[in-house]
Amino acid sequence: MVLLEIIGGRKNFNPSETSEKSHFPSYTFKMMEEGKLRDLLDSCLTYDESDERVITAIKVALWCIQEDMTLRPSMTRVVQMLEGLCPVPQPLTSSPLGARLYSSFFKSISEEGTS
C-alpha cells in the first residue's frame, strides 16, 4: 500500500474525494481495468512515457494488496518483479462487491471521526 501511496501521491482513503476516488486501492483497480494506470500518478512526478517501471510498480503494488492473502507475492518475488528479474502478470481485480463494502466501511469510520 505504501508503494501505491507514493506513486499516487495520496493516502489510502481520502473522504474529500468523490466516492469513486475516495478509496484509492479500489480506484486503482478500476483504472487498471480501464487501462488508465498513468492517470493515477502524482502530478509532482516526472514521468517518461516510454519508461514502463512505474506501471510495473503499480502492478506489483496491486498484487501486494490482494484481498486473498494467499495471492500476495512474497517479498522475494516483489523484489524480483521490481528489479525486472521476473515478469509481472496482470493483477487480479477485487470483486466489485468487496471493494464497495470496503470503501463504505472506510467512509463510515471517517464520518464517525468527524462528527
C-alpha positions in Angstrom: 0.0 0.0 0.0 2.9 2.3 0.8 4.3 1.9 -2.8 0.9 2.8 -4.2 0.5 5.8 -2.0 4.0 7.1 -3.1 3.2 6.6 -6.8 -0.2 8.3 -6.5 0.9 11.0 -4.0 -2.2 10.4 -1.9 -3.4 8.4 1.1 -5.3 5.1 1.0 -8.6 6.9 1.8 -9.5 10.5 1.3 -13.1 11.5 2.3 -12.8 14.8 0.4 -12.5 13.0 -2.9 -15.5 11.8 -4.9 -17.0 8.5 -3.8 -15.3 6.8 -6.8 -11.9 8.1 -5.9 -12.1 8.2 -2.1 -10.8 4.6 -1.6 -7.5 4.7 -3.6 -7.0 0.9 -3.9 -10.5 0.4 -5.4 -10.0 3.3 -7.7 -6.6 2.0 -8.8 -8.1 -1.4 -9.7 -10.8 0.4 -11.7 -8.2 2.4 -13.6 -6.2 -0.8 -14.3 -9.3 -2.4 -15.8 -9.8 0.7 -18.0 -6.1 0.8 -19.0 -5.6 4.2 -17.4 -2.8 3.5 -14.8 -1.0 6.6 -15.9 -3.9 8.7 -14.6 -3.0 7.6 -11.1 0.4 9.2 -11.0 1.2 12.0 -8.6 1.3 15.2 -10.7 4.6 16.1 -8.9 6.3 13.0 -10.5 8.5 13.5 -13.6 7.4 10.6 -15.8 8.8 9.4 -19.1 6.0 7.8 -21.1 8.4 5.2 -22.5 9.5 4.0 -19.1 7.4 1.1 -18.0 8.9 0.9 -14.5 6.1 3.0 -13.0 3.4 0.8 -14.5 5.3 -2.3 -13.3 5.5 -0.8 -9.7 1.7 -0.1 -9.8 1.0 -3.7 -10.8 3.3 -5.1 -8.1 1.6 -2.9 -5.5 -1.8 -4.2 -6.7 -0.6 -7.8 -6.3 0.5 -6.9 -2.7 -2.9 -5.7 -1.7 -5.0 -8.6 -3.0 -7.9 -9.4 -0.7 -7.0 -13.1 -0.7 -3.7 -13.0 1.1 -2.6 -16.3 -0.5 -2.4 -14.4 -3.8 0.0 -11.9 -2.5 3.6 -12.4 -3.6 6.5 -13.0 -1.1 8.9 -10.1 -0.6 11.5 -12.0 -2.5 9.1 -12.2 -5.5 8.2 -8.5 -5.1 11.9 -7.5 -5.3 12.4 -9.7 -8.3 9.4 -8.1 -10.1 10.6 -4.6 -9.3 14.1 -5.4 -10.5 12.8 -6.8 -13.7 14.1 -10.3 -13.0 10.7 -11.9 -13.5 7.5 -10.9 -15.3 4.6 -9.1 -13.5 1.3 -10.7 -14.6 -1.8 -8.6 -14.7 -3.1 -8.3 -11.1 -6.4 -9.9 -10.4 -9.2 -7.4 -9.7 -11.0 -7.5 -6.4 -14.7 -8.3 -6.5 -16.8 -5.1 -7.1 -19.0 -6.0 -4.1 -16.0 -6.5 -1.8 -14.4 -3.2 -3.0 -17.7 -1.4 -2.4 -18.1 -2.8 1.1 -14.5 -1.9 1.9 -15.0 1.6 0.6 -18.2 2.0 2.6 -16.6 0.7 5.7 -13.8 3.4 5.5 -16.4 6.1 4.7 -18.4 5.2 7.8 -15.3 5.3 10.0 -14.3 8.6 8.5 -17.7 10.1 9.2 -17.7 8.9 12.8 -14.4 10.5 13.4 -15.6 13.9 12.1 -19.0 14.2 13.7 
